[in-house]
Amino acid sequence: MKKTISILFLFLASQLLFAGGGGSIKGNLIDPDGRSIIGATVFLYEGGTLRGTASDIDGKFNIKPITAGTYDVFVTSVEFDTLKISGVRVISDRITMLRNQKLQLKTVGIIDIVEYVWPIPLIDMDEPGAIVYDAETIEDLPGRNDINGMIADITPGVYQKEKGDPLQMRGSRTGASTYFIDGVKSSEISSSFPSSAIGTIRVFTGGIPAMYGDVVGGIVVIETKSFMSWYKKGDR
């Protein structure tokens, strides 16, 4: 009994560590002539669980809440080819927009899936002061095991005097940067924090939103992958 409780505690603790808050995916569907598509099914898999909805009379849809992470979104309809949108990024307490998703009419006797990769903008138009890096970008970087060093290497206006030192942003003093990891504020990030657990990094060197409070230096906002997607991929 004691062993069972210990295992359950470790599992719940892992979920709390790697799961961020909930975001949502909104958008609208149109046919080749630009008309709204009613009643199409829009869905994704979150840790093996099917999450979905149907488009309304205006072709609009909204899936929420969704754990922060990266997902493949599917759209199916009787009259149209299935659409697969890969790599859709969800951030805690934010709305990811999939505007004017165009479906193609089905060809009789042919079952087809139309697929494209969702383009993640380097500059988030909802937060123009942020520079955004997704999990795929982070995984391709040679210095990804040193998160501060990695950020300093690829972000304009961010510096690190020596390896292992705190960040300096646009002339602020060393150590003045603030971190938010899944919404939890911190003055530093552990050198042992696994980069493989990161879903997105947003770096603010200016134009910092009021929601983050009064800060002297810049801000690094880290959203971890959902526990199930991190575990499933094998980055452990």
N, C-alpha and C positions, 0 to 999 in steps of 0.2 A: 504493500500500500504506500509506504514511504517513498519507494523508488518511483512508483507511478506518479505521485504528486510532484516529485522533483523533475521528471521528464516533462510534465505538463507545464510547470513553471518556466523551464528553459524554453519551451516552444512559444509560450506567450511573450516572454521577454524578447525573443528573437523578432516576433512580429512587431512589438513596440519599437524596437531599435531600427528596423529597416522599413517600416511602413510610414509614409507621410500622411498628410491630411487629404481630404477629398477635393477633387476638382470636377470639371464637367466638360463635355464635348457638345457643342451646339453647331448647327449648320442648316443648310437647305438643299433640296434636290430639284434638279430641272431636267427636262428632256432635251433632245437635240434642237428643238425650236425655242427653248428658253421658258417653257411652261412648267409650272410647279407639278411635282409628282406626289400624288396622295397615296397613303397607305403602304409605302415601301417599308421594309423592315431594315433597321439599322442596328447592328450589334457588334459586340467585341467579347473577348474572353479575358476575365480578370482572375488570374490564379486558378484557372480551370472552371470558373463560374461564368455562365452566359449572362451578359448584361445587355439589354437592348430596349428599343422602343419602335414606334411607327411614325412616319412622317404625317403631319397634319394637313389640313385643307390648303395651307399655303406652302406645303412642301418642307416645312420646318421640323426639326427634331432636336431633342435634348436628352442626353444620357447623363445621369448624376445619381449619387456621388460616385466618383471613380478614384481609386487610390493613385497617388502620384506615380508616374512611370511612363513607359512607352508601349503602345499597343498597335495592333492591326485592326482596322475598322472595316466591317463588311456591310454592303448594302445589297439587298435582294428584292426583286419584284417579279411578278408574273410576266410583265411585258418587256422587261429590260434585262440586259446582261448583268451578271453579278459584278459589283465593283468592290475591289479590295484596296484600301488605302493603308499603306504600310508605314510604320514608324511615327504614328501620331503621338505627340508628347503631351502629357497631362501634368499640370503643376498644381500643388495644393492651393485651394481657395481661389483658383483662376479658371477662366473659361477659355477653352481651346476652340477656335472657330474654323469650321469647314464650310466655307461659303461657296454657293453655286456649284455643287457637285453634279456634274453632267453624266447621266446614264445613257447608254446606247441601246437602241431597239434590238430585240433578239432576232436572230436569223432562224427561220424555221428549220428544225432538225439539227441545229448546232447549239451545244451548250458551251458558253464561253465565259471566261472571267477576265475582266479588265483590271489591271493592277498598275498602281503608280506609288512612288514613295513621297510621303508628305514632306514638303520642303520646310525645314526649320530655319527661320530667319536668324541671322547672327545678331541683328538688332531687333529687340522686341518692341513693336510699335505701341503696345500698351504701356511699356516702360522704356522709353527711348534712351534713358540713362544706363540701361543694363546691356552688358555683352554676355551672350548666352552660349554655353558649350553643352552639347548633349553627350550621352554615354558613349556613342560611337566615336565621337571626336576625342574624348578622354582616353578611350582604350587604345587609340592609334598613337598616342604621344609616348615618346621614349621615357620621359621622367615622371610618369603618372603615379609612381609610388611616393613621390614627394609632392603633396598637393600644393603647398605654398610655392615651391619652386616651379611647378608646372604652370600655375597661374601667372607668375612673374614672367616666365619665358614667352607666353603667347598673348598677354594682355597689354595693350598700349597704356602707358602712364602708371604701370605697376612695377615695383622693383623689389629685389631682395639682395641685401648687401653681401651676405655670406650664406652658403647652404645651411639650412636649418633655422635661419633667422626669420622673424616675423616680416610681414609685408609692409612696404611703404607705398602709398598711393598719392600721386600728384603733389609731392612735397610735404605730406603730413609726416609727423614723427614716426619712427619705428614702433610698431606695436599698437598704433592707434586704430587699426582696422577692426571691424566687428564682424562676427560670423553668426549666421542663422542656419542651424541644421535642423531641417524639418520643423521650422518655426521656433526652435529653442535657441535663445541668444547665448553667445559665448564670446569671450575675448581672444580665444585661440582655438586651433584645431589640432588634435593629437596627431603626432607623426605616425601612429599606428592605425589611423583611420583608413579602412580599405577603399581604395579608389574604385574597385570593382562593384562596390555597393552604391555608387553615385549614379543617379539618373540624370540630373542636370546641375550645372553651376551657373549662377548669374553673378556677375561682378559689376558693382556700381562704383565708378570713380568720380561721379558727379551726378547731379539731377536725382538725388536720392529721395524716393517717395516718403511722405510724412509718416506712413504707417510704421516705418522702421525707427522712428524717434530721432532724437538729437544725437548725431555722431560726429566725431572730429575728423576721422579719416574716411576711407571707403568702406564698402560692405561686400561681403561674400555670402551669397545665399545658396545653400546646398540642399537639394531635394534628393533623398535616397530613392532607389528603386523599391517597388513593392516587394515584400518578403518573398512571395511566391515566384515572381518573375526572376528575381535574383537567384533563388535556389534552383529553379528549373533550368536556367542557363548554365549552371555549373560554376559560377564565379564565386567559389567558396574555398 
